[in-house]
Structures are given as C-alpha cells and as structure tokens.
C-alpha cells in the first residue's frame, strides 16, 4: 500500500508499506524527526536541519541536529542513532538520564573555568 502524509510545515513523505500497522509505525518515526516546526527554547519558526561530519582519530561520526536560526537563541536539538536499524531519535534526556529543559533543545554555554 502506498501512502502520502505531511509532516512539519512543508515536507510531504511517501511510503510504500505492506499494511496499516507498518504505515502507523512509519508515520510515527517520520513525525518524531521531521515534525519540528518551532524552536523548543525560543519558539522561533526559522529552523535548519544540519549534519556535521566529524573525524576523530580513525573514526568518523555524523551528528544530526536541528538548529534555531534566531540570532539571539541558536538552540539545537540533537539526534541519536538507534543501534538497531540506524534510525534517528531526538535526544530528550541528558547523560544522567533525566529529561532536559525545553524538550531537549539546548543552547551552547561556554564552560566556566574551574576554581581550585
């Protein structure tokens, strides 16, 4: 069965799936990634999908993010890659396992020097 559905503001996705259950799963996967229409920190609507390719030693990594284009905000939503299947997921939790503020949208803050 072929189906088309819209996610976000402008993205039309077409899938070819065998049944409704698979269609539902595919829609959920696509919406989780592409349904972001505003920044979670400042609510601006000017967003940009970014992939950064970083080489560290003998390994290479791709970092998938959505960047807020508001100059006074510049928050980012980072995505992880599932080990099984290689699909993306938004990183909503910190290293400590607790949910991050702004539903995972973070702003870069320069680390303060450590006092000794």
N, C-alpha and C positions, 0 to 999 in steps of 0.2 A: 504494500500500500504506500502510495506517495502522499506526502502532506507538506503543506507550507504553513509557517507561522511566523509572526513578527515578534522580535524581542528588542528591548530598548526603544529608541526613538526611530531609528532608520534601518534596522537590519532585518531583512527577510531571509529566513532559513528554509531550505527544502531538504526533506529527508525521505529516504525510501526504507521502510521498515516492514517486518512481517505481520505485526499485529498491534492492537491498541496498547497493550502493556508496554511494549518496546517504544511505541510512539510517546507514551507518557514519560517514560524514563529519559528519552532523548530530549524532550521538551524541558524537563526539569534540569538536565545537565546544561543545556544551552542557556536557559534563563539564569542559572546561577552565575554564569560567566558574563553574559552579554546584556543583562537587563539593567545594568547600572546606568542611570540617566542623570544623576547628580552626585556631587562630592559628599561623602559622609561627614566631612568636617565643617565645610562652609556652605554647603547646599548649592554651589555654583553648578551650572549645567555644561560648561565647556570642559570636556574630558578627552583624554587621548590614551589609546592603547599603546603600550610600549613593551618591546622585548629587548633586553640588554644581554649581549653575549659577552661573557667574561671568561678569560683563560687564566687558570691558576695552576701553576706547575704544569703537569701533564694532563690535567683535566680541564674540560670546558663546561660551562654552565650557562643556561639561558634563564633569565629572570623575567617573568611575565608580570606586568603591573598596569594599573590604570593611574594616570597622573591627572590631577586637577590643574587646569591651566590658569586659574585665578592667581595673579602675581602675589597677592597678599596671603595666599594659602599654600599652594604647591603640595597638598597632601597626596599620599599614594596609597593604593590598595594593592597589596602583593598577593600573588597566587602561588600555590604549591602544585607539585605534580604528583598524582597518585602513582605509587609503585606498580600497581596492577592496572594495566590499561593505558597508562600515560595521560589520563585526562586531568584537567586543571580543577582546582578548587580555591576559593578565596580564603586567605589566611585571616581568620577572625579571632584567633587565640594567640597569646604571647608564648614565650618559651616556658613560662611557669604553668601553662595550661588554662589560665584564666582569660576570659573574654577581654578583648581590647576595647578602649573607648572608640566612639564614632564608628562602631560596627566594623572595625578593622582598618579604617583609614588612619594613617599615621603621618605626622609631619616630622621631618628631619630636625633634630636638635643637636647642636654641637655638644659633645661631651665636655663637661666641666673638668678642669684639671683636678686630680686627686690631691687632697691635703694629706700631709704626712705628719 
